[in-house]
Amino acid sequence: MLYAGIAWSADGYDVEVIDTDGNRATAPTHWGAERVPELAAWLGAPGPSTEPPRAVVVESTNGLVDGLLTAAGLTVFRADPWVLPERPDFGSVPARALAERARTDLASLSPLTAEGGGQTGRDDDYHGGIGRSAAHEAELARAGRWFRHGPRDRHEIALTFDDGPDPVFTGQVLDILARYGVHATFFCVGLHVRALPDEVRRIVDAGHSLGNHTWSHPFLPDLSPRQFRLQLERTDEAFDRAVGRVPAVFRPPYGARTPEALSELLRGGPALALWDVDSWDWARPGPEKIARTVLDHAGPGSLILMHDGGGDRRQSVAALPSVIEGLLERNLRFVAADALAGRSADALGEPAG
């Protein structure tokens, strides 16, 4: 029986696979972010040895690979901070520590599902953090730096894609957007910006907008203020190297917020962009359901959440033409997320509390 741990660092993912005795089943491997689909295939049947791992473990600060792994049929678990050694300010605990935790105490880990995503089982922490953040969000909103939709009296919307760039799906999304001549905003993760700068340049060259989505897609309640700040700064640095600019907007992974993280934003930086229409494409409910969800809820001023990375996005790609056609039929014009928020003082939504 095998156990795998996947750690993240500044330049990709480290993987360790061990057996029930704690011996290495294969040599440690390193994977650049551009090779995540290969990593998922390698861990799948027949696996790195003679069988797939019984458990693949990621940290709560790594929300970028679990979607592809579950789509590949692997059983994925999340390790939360209280069951792990202290991690560095930037990076996760070693892959070996994650695999060992599964081998010695699998019950202490949280199984992940496609429906729940990387925050499966953390609803109390998620909603508690948002509830405690109301005052900080109100302060950001007063400064014009918090929004979840634009003005409702203008026929404009923002189509947004999270978790890329992806070596497979980002290009497919860009091809569809080009076919219809519409623009979108891509909230990218720094680890993948670093690995796939050509995809980021293609996004910009096609006239689309960029947003900061942290470095490793962490669950924000598990970050210290310094760790959160480093996630933003390192991602901005990757954007600057790739395209010579940094985004004006930031979107927190899963939409999670905490007072500690928002205090860092209040010191300066990008505006916080949420959404008012969730396509639920990350749960892979089927292309028809994804398109129907968007079209049933979108209207003037909407910020629409979809994904081009972080998992198997074939359903998102398949749904996209129907989404675009349905919105164009309503005479809605596609604009960048930051432009939508900046139209007027009415662009700001009411902070959730």
Helices and strands as residue ranges (DSSP letters): E 2-9, E 12-19, E 29-31, G 33-35, H 36-43, E 55-59, H 66-71, E 76-79, G 81-83, H 95-105, G 106-108, E 110-111, H 123-132, H 134-142, E 146-147, E 156-164, H 169-180, E 185-188, H 190-195, H 197-205, E 209-212, G 220-222, H 225-243, E 249-250, G 253-255, H 259-266, E 271-273, E 277-278, G 281-283, H 287-297, E 303-307, H 314-328, E 333-334, H 337-341, G 345-347
